[in-house]
Amino acid sequence: DGSSITTLSSTQLPSSPSTVIEHKGRLFFGEESDGNIAYTAPYVENDGSSANGAGQIRLNDIFVGMRSFRENLIIFCKNSIWRLEGSSPGDYVLKPITRRIGCVAPHSIQEIAGELLCLGPDGLRTIAATDKIGDVALDNVSKPVQSLFKNVTTANINSVVVKNKTQYRIFLTKGQDEADTRGVIAALRRKPVDQGGQLGWEFSEIKGIKPNISHSDFIGDTETVLHGDSDGGFVYQ
């Protein structure tokens, strides 16, 4: 409330969620390696009572992450991606975006230019492209740099969006010294008119940055991009 911190201690809510998202007046809780999502009563973030409108959604897959996107809650699982439609338990409908591909790293999920990007087992994928063709094996956006994602382990992956540059940056930090840590910048660019003028993804490799976590946001009109490391105890701008 701007002056105090309230512990969410409802016994009906998960005690150690990996992801908490606000969506349409409720908090949604997901735990990695679990197959359920819990949600609170409307506009009461510490109420997990079913009598007051709280509840659970069974996924039949292993939860990875989620994001409120437009009017839906997008839920990423190990082997599938879903969207939750509706505003209350009475009209909630869980629909598959795809049952054939999932997300392998929760901190790879980012919104950029009206799409959601996440890291799948075969590279970067966009939710907008997934939704257009429904329950079909998908093409990914990172085929030009597919070799950079080979043999990637999913622990300690994180990402950040730089809105002013329409860039998505993903850092592949597992088991690497800082000097050898690699990453990928995906930038959305418009082709010249003589090449059709369509928007498309361009890629470049980055090396030598090993963030534990990355984040960007606006302070006034200035976009600030930060990352922190675990080796030196610094936060970098």
N, C-alpha and C positions, 0 to 999 in steps of 0.2 A: 504493500500500500504506500510505498515511498518512505516510510519511516521505521518499519519493522519487518522481521522475517518470521514466517509461519511455517512450522513443520507439518508436512502432509503425513499424518499418522493414522489415517483410517485403516482399520484391520482388514477391510475388504479390498484394499488396493495393493498392488505389488510392492514389496519392501525394497527391492533393488532393481528398478527398471533401467534398461540401457538407453531407452528413448522415451521422452515425454513431449507430446505435441498438443497445442491448443487448437481445436477445430470446432467451429460453430458453437462456442460457449461451453465446451466440455474439454477436460483434459483426457488424453488417450495415453495409456502406458503400455509399452512393449518391452519384453525381456528377451535378449538373445538366447537362442537355443530353446525357446519355448514356442508353443503353437497357438497361443491365445493373446488377445489384446483386451485390456480392461479400460473402461471409461467411467467418468464420474457422473454424478447428477448434473443437470444443466445449471451453469453459473454458480456452482458450489464446488470449488476445486478440491475440497477435503472430504467429500461425501461419496463413499463407494457403496451405499445401500441400494439394493435393487428396488426396494419399496419406494425410493425417491427418484428412480429413473436411471440409476447406474446399471452397469452390466458388463458382459464379456462377449467377445466375438471369437469363435474358433476358426482357425485358418487352415488346418490340415496340412501345414507346412511349417518349416522352421522360420521364425521371425528374424528379420535382419534390421529393418529400419522403416520409417514412414515420414511422410511430408504432406502438409495441407497444401493442396494445389488446386487453384480455382475453386470450384464448388465441391470438390471431392477430397477424400483422404486417400492418398496413394500409399499402399502397403507393399513393402518389398520383402520377399521371402527368399529362402535359399534356392528354390527351384521354380518360383512363380512370382508374378506381380499382380496386385489386385487394386481395385478402386472401391471405396465405400461410398455409396450414394445415399442421400437422405439427410435428415436433420435430427431424427430422434429414433429410439428403438422401434417405434411403431412403423416407421417407413424406411429403416435401414435396409439396403440391398447390397450385398457383397458380390461384385462382378469381376471375372478374370480379365485382365489386360492380356496376359499370356500365361499359359501353364508350362511353357517349354524353356523358359529362361528365367533366371533370377538375378539377384544382386549378391555380390561376394564381399562387399565392404561397406558398412553403414556410413562411414565418414566420407564416402565418395559421392553421396547423394547431394546434389545441388540444383537450384533453379537458375536458369540463364536464358535470357531472350525468349521467354514464354515456353520453355521446355524444361523437363527434368532430365538431368544427366546422372547416370550411375555406372559403376564398374561391374560388368557382367563377367562371366568366366572366359569370354573371348574378346574382351575389350569394352570400350565405352558405348553405352546405348542411351537413346533418348526415349522418354515416355511418349512424346508427341508422335514420333514415328511408330512406336509400338501400337498406340491406340488407333491409328488410321487403318491398320491392316488386321487388327484383332488377334485371334488365337492362331498365329502362324509363326514359324521360325523367323527370326528377325535379322535384318541386315544391321550391322553396327556402323558407327560413324568414324571409327578409328582404324579402318583397314589400311590406310596409307602408312601407319606407324605400328602395325600389328606386332612387329618384332620386339618393340619396347615393352609389351605386356606379356611376353613369354616368360614362363616360370615365375610369375609374380605370386608371392605369398600374400595373403589378405590381411594379416595382422599389421597394425601400425600405419595403414594407409590413411591419409587425410587429404583434403582438397579445399580449395577456396575459389570464389568467383570475384573477378575484378570487373565491376560493372562498366566503368568508364572505358575499358578496353574490350568489352565483350569477350572476356577470357575466362576459361575454366582451367585451373592449374591443379594437377594431382601429383602427389609426392609418394614415391614408392620406397619407404624408409626401412623396411624390415631387413635386419642383419647386415646393414651397410655402415661403413665409416662415413662421416660427414662428407669427406672429399669425393667419395665414390657414389653417394646417394644420387639416384636419378629421378626424374619426373618428366611430365609431359604438359605442355601448354597447348590447349585447344582454343583457337580463336575463330569466331564466326565472322566471316568476311564476305562482301559482295564482289562477285566477279566483274571484270570490265564489261561494258555494254557489248563489245564485239565478241565476247565469249558467252553471251546470254544474259548476264546481269543477275543471275540467281545468287542467293545466299548459300554459302558452303563453309565447311570446316577446314581450317588450315592448322598444321601442327608443327611444333618444334620441341626439341628435347632440352631439359634443364638439368644441371648437375651441380652438386656441391651445397645444396640446401637440405637439411634434415630436420624438419619441424616435427614437434610432438603434436601440435595442433595449430591450425591456421584459421583466421577469421578476417572478414572485411565488413565495414559498415561506414556510414556517413556521419561525420562530426560537422554539423552545419552543412555547408555545401561541399566539403572536402571528403573524398573517399579515402579511408585509411585502411591499409592492409597490414596485418600483424601476424607474426608466428612466434611460437615459443619453442625452445629446445630443452632437452633433458640433460645435456652434457654440461653446459656452462651456466645454466640457470638464468638465461637472459630472455627478454622479450624483444623481438626485432620489428622495426617498422620499415 
